[in-house]
Amino acid sequence: MRRLLLPVLFFVISGCGTSEGVSPESSSQEASPQQAPWILPPDLAAVPEKLDGMTIEEYEPVSTLRVPGFGVPTARYPFVDVHGHWFQAPGFSAGQVDTLVAQFDSLNLAVSVNLSGGSGNRLSQAIANTEGRHPSRFVTFANVPFDSVGAPGWTERAVAQLAADFDAGARGLKIYKNLGMDVVDVNGVRVPVDDPRLDPIWALCGERGMPVLIHTADPAMFWQPRNKHNERWLELKLRPRRYRPADQFPSFDEIIGEQHALFARHPETTFIAAHLGWLGSDLDQLGQLLDANPNVYTEIGAVVQELGRQPRFAADWLTDYKDRVLFGKDFYNPVEFHTYFRVLETDHEYFPYYRKYHAFWRLYGLALPEDVIRAIYYENAVRIIPGLDSALFPGA
């Protein structure tokens, strides 16, 4: 694949994707290489002084630390983003898709996996608008609607529709986090992640060689008291609907336990646990899960900040499990990919994450070995996602 060393287009196509964006309260400032780090730039120095009543949302200090390294706009190798969402794909125009692919080239993004393909006609239109125009650059996963679990014949209909979606070109299945938390059956009873009524779905994926990327639960701190000791307090303050009160949701451990039971019960099906399985802060436990379940992989979408705060341990862990981890981003914003490249590829120190309410801490580069980077960027994806164009990847 042609690797373009061009500045990234710092925009998201209107109507082409969903992103939380980088708001003023979540962005972080870095001094330019020429600027004395202890001198605020004029626009920041002009902000009025405030000693009383400043909130944590307002507090945005500019680091005076000067160390080597400044930004990584392009990945070292072509990569597969296994965690993308193109909800608007059924309505994409040819021009919108072409513009997206030009942005992909600037990032060295070889293949974007659309996890939001849907089903039936919606899926077919999404595939036609993306893969139909750029066959090697997009992959589409199907989704199963869990709106009437337990109704007579529901399981058989769901399996038949998923088989039809695979025949129509879907190359995997994405399961959203509502399974296990919000989905109820026709009797109003919560449907657990490992509900036996869903077993034929996972069995079909195994028979057809289709991976299942499954997002289960949320960060564990969403279930904890919203006090000064909660590491996710700021996020829960700014996004209060993310809180999981005990009287409305099963516990984190119960839901995650259901997911792990599902993995063990279907060893012939390949699963990708989204977001490091929400175990990015306990990589030992994640390693135990992978050791016990050779059919399970994971990906780093929306959790690279967990790796970047434990650079030595995370680098060793990723080296040990390099054949089980894939690259994922979760929601498309070109400039945010730079942080992922910087964490994985460099030895840079103390640089900001792009969204403060996800990570108020600074990050450090892992300086991963070349073979580990290649495995995460594309080798693992080529092995488990059907039909990827190996010509896009060196040595694949």
Buried (B, 14 or more C-beta within 10 A) or exposed (E): BEBBEEEBBEEBBEEBBBBBEBEEBBBBEBBEEEEEBEEBEEEEEEEEEEEEEEEEBEEBEBBEEEEEBEBBBBBBBBBBBBBBBBBBBBEBEEEBBEBBBEBBBBBBBBBBBBBBBBBEEBBBBBBBBBBBBBEBBBBBBBBBEBEEBBEEEBBEEBBEBBBBBBEBBBBBBBBBBEBBBEBBBEEEEBBBBBBEBBBBBBBBBBEBBBBBBBBBBBBBBBBBEBEEEBBBBBBBBBEEEEBBEEEEBBEBEEBBBBBBEBBEEBEEBBBBBBBBBBBBBBBEEBBEBBEEBEBBBBBBBBBBBBBBBBBEEBBEBBBEBBEBBBBBBBBBBBBBBBBBBBBBBBBBBEBBBBBBBBBBEBBBBBBBEEEBBBBBBBBBBBBBBEEBBEEBBEEB
